[in-house]
Amino acid sequence: MPPVDCLTETGPSAAPPEGALEMLSRLQARTLQQCATLKRLAEYLAECGSDDEARQVAGTVARYFDTCQPRLFADEEEDLFPALLESMAGSDPVCLNELTAAMAGQHRMLEAGWARLRNALAAVMREDSDTLDRPEVEVFVNLYQSHIEREQSELLPMVQRLLTDDALAELWAAMRRRHEH
């Protein structure tokens, strides 16, 4: 099965030229789409049980989150958060420290939630199960939605204000390298 391209449906070459903020927003939008698909899959399984299409959708969602979630979190924790904190060097970035720590903490909660859901999706793909725990899916999707909403409303505007064009270019280059491999 081909690897998932986190940036586009058709591959990195189809990605439009963009900067780091646009790339983060697009990754977040794709993640929300996958969350919606996961939620619809749980509802479908509850109503209709598992079939070939449901197993295929489960595999697609699993590949996306197995591949793209770790890369997006790395984009933020390895490149974006340090760049933000560096932009405040010489001052006391308490609010930035709190925000980035909270975002990283939510990443750990999302990773744990995904690990539980991944096992359930694997059972669906193996035909060992024909259901997903809908409340667990709801919790995961709601946490992801609120996490991305906070990034969109607080984190990305701060990035836009605080990072220089050179810092954004470095961030974009690091993100492209991570997502193209």
N, C-alpha and C positions, 0 to 999 in steps of 0.2 A: 504494500500500500504506500502511495507517495507521501512524503512528509508534508506537514501542514505549513503553509506560508502564513505567518501571523499578520502580515501587512495587507495582503490582497487575496482575493479569491483565486486569482490566476497565476500568481507568482511575482517575485520582486521586480521583474522587468516591466510589469504592468503598473507598478506603483507610480503615481504622479510625482513630479518633483515637489519637495516640501521641506519644511524645517522641522526642528525637534518638537515644537509645540503642536504643529499640525499632525505629526506622526504619532505623538502621544494621544491626541484626541481621536485619531483614526483607530488606534489600537484599543482605546477604551470603548469606542462605538462597536467595534467587532466583538469585544468581550461581552458587551450588553446584548448583542444579537445572539451570542452563544448561550447566555443566561436565559434569554427568552425561549430559545430552542429547547434547552434543558427542562424548563418549566412546562412547555407544551408536551414534551416527551413523557414527563411524569404523569400528566393528565391523560394522555393517550393510553399509556400502559394501564392506568387505573380503570379506564373505560373499556379498552379493547384487548388488553393483554399484549404479549410480545408477538411480533411477526418479523419477516425479513426486513421490511422498511424500518421498523423500530430499532432493530439491531444495527442497521447501517447508520441511522441517526445517532445512536448511542456511541458508535465507533467514531463518528465525526466529531461529536462533542468531546469525547475523551481525548482524541488526538489534539484538538485545539487547546484544551486546558493543560494537557501534559506538556505541550510544546511552548505555547504562548504565554501562559500565566507565569512560569518561571522567568522567561525572558523579559516580560514587562516589569516584573518586580525587580529584576536585576537592573533594568534601565533606570528605575527610580532609585534603588538603594545604592548601587555602585557608581552611578554617574550623576543623576539629577540632584539627589539630596546633598551629596558632598559639594557639588557646584553651588548650590544655594547657600550652604553654610560658609563656603569659601567667599562668596560674594559679600558676606557680612563680617569678614575678617577685620579685627580691630575694634569691633563693637560687641555688644552682648546679645547674641541672637537667640534669646530665650524662647520667643514665640516660634522661631524656625526649628529650634531643637525639639520643642514640644510637638509641633506639627509633624515633623519628619519621624519622630519616635512613634507617634500615634499611627501614622500611615504604615510604618514598618510593622507595628503590632497587629494592625488589621491584616497585613499580608500574611502573618503567621496564622491568624485565625482562618483566613481564606484557604491557605494551604492545608490546614487540618480538615476543614470542611470538604475541600476537594478530595483529599485522601479517602474520606468516608464515602463520598459519592462515586469516586472512581471505582472502588470495590463493588459497589452496587451496579454501576454501568457495566463492569467487566462480567458480572453474573448474567446480566441481560444479554450481552454479546455472546456469551457461551451457551445461552439458552438454559441456564440454571435458574433463572428468575424471570418473571414477567412483570415486575413492579419496581418502582422507586419509592422511597419514603417521601411522600409529598411535603410534609412539614419540614423535613430536612432540606429538601430542594428549595422551599420557600425561604428558609433561614439563610441559606447560601446565596440565593439570588438577591434577597433584600440587603444582605450585608455588602455584596458586590455593588449593587446599585447605589447605596448610600456612600460607599467608599469612593466610587467614581464621581458621584455628585460633589463630594467634598473636594476631590482633586480638581474638578472643573471650576468650582466656585472659589476655592481658596488657594490651592497649590499652583495651578497653572497661571493665574493672574500674577501671583507673586514671582513666579519664574520670569514672566514677561517683563515685569518691572525691574527685577534685580539683576538678571544675567545680561552680560554684554553680548553683542553680536558674535564675538569670537567664542565666548563660552557656549552660546547656543549652537554654534557651528561644531564645536568639539563634541557636545552632547549628541547632536544629530549624527555625526560620524560614528561615534561609539554605538549608538542604537542601530544604525544600518548594518554595521559589522556583526552585531549580535543577532540580528533578525535574518540576515542573509545566509547564515550557516545553520 
